[in-house]
């Protein structure tokens, strides 16, 4: 898959993702989900963060965290993992303070769900292919990594950008 293809299809994929249809978003990019996605909900962020990101969470705790992990592949068998986390804070000020730290490469991260549960052990997220989207008191953070085969950095960035558009799972939505 080329960066040109992803860029040409990104608008349609983004619209599908915003509507909550991850499968359709991946298909619009020429990808398909190859393993059932994993989901997990946590009461807070402290135990699943590290580095400066964790120190920021101590000062500005999140009120809930949902994480999801997707395994997607193209027709040639090139496979990528995409991690999405929805962190909700007390208010947009706490979210902004958290975002200022997590958006800087090398400051720590939210630990993705274990890829081994999808039969893909040994995959480490580097944080290089990353995108975040703030929405009031919530921050959506998405990362992508190649698992098998190769994807250009632009394609992996595109996967993270599309995944960050996904709405938080219904069980965590609250008006703020």
Residue, then its C-alpha position, 0 to 999 in steps of 0.5 A: x500500500x502506498x502513501x499516495x493511496x492512503x492520502x487519496x482514501x483518507x477522507x472517506x476512511x475518516x468519515x467512516x471512522x467518525x461514524x464508529x465503523x472501524x471495519x468500513x474505515x479499514x476497507x476504504x484504505x484497502x485493509x481488512x481486520x484480520x483478528x477480532x479487536x480487543x477492548x478494555x475499560x479502566x477506571x483510571x490511567x495511572x497503572x497503564x501509563x509510564x514516564x512523564x505521561x504517568x507523572x502528569x496523570x498523578x497531577x491531572x488524573x483521568x476519570x476513565x480510560x478505554x483501549x482497543x487494539x486492531x490487527x489489520x492487513x492488506x491483500x498481500x498479507x502485510x499486517x499492522x497493529x493499531x492501538x487506540x485509547x480514549x482518556x477522559x478527564x475531569x475537564x478540558x484543562x486537565x485534558x490539555x495538560x495531559x495532551x501537552x505531555x503525551x503529544x511529545x515523542x519520548x515522554x512516555x505513553x499509555x500502554x497498548x493492550x497486549x498484542x499477544x492476546x491477538x496471537x501477535x506476541x513481541x510487538x512493541x509500539x514505538x510511538x513514532x506513528x501517532x495521532x491524537x484528537x482532543x474533544x472537550x474533556x477527552x483525548x483520543x490517542x492512536x498509534x500504529x506499528x507494522x507487524x509483518x511486511x512493510x508499510x511506509x511511515x506515511x501509511x502507518x501515520x495514516x492508520x493512526x490518524x484514521x483510528x484517532x477519529x473513532x468515537x469512544x466506546x458507547x459504555x464510556x460516553x458522558x456529556x461534558 
